[in-house]
Amino acid sequence: MAKKRTTKLTLAIDASVVQRAKLYASTHSTTVSGLVESYLKRITTEEAAENAAEYGQLPPVTQSLLGALTPSESDEIDTDRLRDAYLADKYLHD
């Protein structure tokens, strides 16, 4: 298996934040670098997914499911009627 290529990165972070991050990392069996990498992977993946959805670049399976559950006008639920029936049953039932 090929070794993962890494790049060194210098950040300016408040000292108290660094101390809390080190404590958190040690209690979660990772490093501060691992936390930062995990966070950056997550936000860049989320952003890529949001951009893809916004511009219609969804995976084919997801794209094929769009609109699959859109009800037709005749299938729409009449919530007013359901609420009225529920309230009538609850308060007017002998």
C-alpha positions in Angstrom: 0.0 0.0 0.0 1.3 3.5 -0.9 2.2 5.8 2.0 -0.1 8.7 2.4 1.5 12.0 1.3 1.3 14.7 3.9 2.1 18.4 3.8 3.2 20.5 6.8 0.9 23.4 7.7 1.5 26.2 10.1 -1.5 27.8 11.9 -1.8 30.6 14.3 -4.3 29.5 16.9 -5.0 30.9 20.4 -2.9 29.0 23.0 -5.9 28.0 25.1 -7.6 26.5 22.1 -4.5 24.5 21.3 -4.3 23.2 24.9 -8.0 22.1 24.8 -7.5 20.6 21.3 -4.5 18.6 22.6 -6.5 17.3 25.6 -9.5 16.4 23.4 -7.2 14.7 20.9 -5.5 12.6 23.6 -8.8 11.5 25.1 -10.0 10.5 21.6 -6.8 8.6 20.6 -5.8 11.0 17.9 -3.6 14.1 17.3 -4.4 17.8 16.8 -3.2 17.3 13.2 -5.7 14.4 12.9 -8.5 16.5 14.2 -7.7 19.4 11.8 -7.4 16.9 8.8 -10.7 15.3 9.7 -12.5 18.6 10.0 -11.1 19.9 6.7 -12.1 16.7 5.0 -15.6 16.9 6.4 -16.2 20.6 5.5 -14.8 20.3 2.0 -16.8 17.1 1.3 -20.0 18.8 2.6 -19.3 21.9 0.5 -18.7 19.8 -2.6 -21.9 18.0 -2.0 -23.9 21.2 -1.5 -22.4 22.7 -4.7 -23.1 19.6 -6.7 -26.7 19.6 -5.5 -27.1 23.3 -6.3 -25.8 22.9 -9.8 -27.5 19.6 -10.6 -24.3 17.5 -10.4 -25.7 14.8 -8.3 -24.7 11.2 -8.6 -26.8 9.3 -11.2 -28.7 7.2 -8.6 -29.6 10.3 -6.6 -30.5 12.2 -9.7 -32.8 9.4 -10.8 -34.7 9.6 -7.5 -35.4 13.3 -7.6 -39.1 13.9 -7.7 -40.0 10.3 -7.1 -42.0 11.1 -4.0 -43.7 14.3 -5.3 -47.4 13.7 -4.7 -49.9 14.5 -7.5 -52.6 17.0 -6.7 -55.1 14.2 -6.2 -52.9 12.5 -3.7 -52.3 15.5 -1.5 -53.3 15.1 2.1 -56.1 17.5 3.3 -54.5 18.4 6.6 -57.4 20.7 7.6 -59.9 17.8 7.1 -57.7 15.4 9.1 -57.3 17.9 11.9 -61.0 18.6 12.1 -61.8 14.9 12.2 -59.2 14.4 14.9 -60.5 17.2 17.1 -64.1 16.2 16.6 -63.3 12.6 17.6 -61.3 13.8 20.6 -63.7 16.4 22.0 -67.1 15.4 20.6 -66.9 11.6 21.1 -69.3 10.4 23.7 
